């Protein structure tokens, strides 16, 4: 089911995947700056979590809905996100906000304003590739809510060992062999489906724990 939400920076689009039975949580997921909700991790969560009682809402930012190719500034992304969260929060189940890459940054920055119960940061871009001095750790550490980071072991935007010590309530799950998009190479001892299954299982367990 798709709906459009009016925001100060244009219309955002929500695609909802209802939970089986009474929803125990609602997970809202935003996309990155270089792609949309077709990302394999977002699609895997939308396919796998409803059976565990977790509704998933994939949120397309207004710039994507409008057909633009380049993501706008962070404050514009936040302005396009918060009205959608207000609409989703009205539904009742605990709201977990999240996203991949740039979408994870948005979720961290706005979690408190959105009234979220927790934050899911998929492939958090800790720094631009090759520029570890330009850290974005402050956004992650300052989310103000329990936060799960799911990070590919080979992510050029920040490998798991590059992350600073996380505060209480924050947790990091590493995905072996995976890169920023969670693709795994053919030399990995397990396949792509297994990698996505690891992500879906870890996220589902954590949401049911914190929710």
Helices and strands as residue ranges (DSSP letters): E 2-7, E 10-17, E 25-30, H 40-48, G 50-52, E 54-60, H 62-65, H 74-89, E 95-100, H 102-114, E 118-122, H 137-141, E 146-152, G 160-162, E 170-175, H 192-210
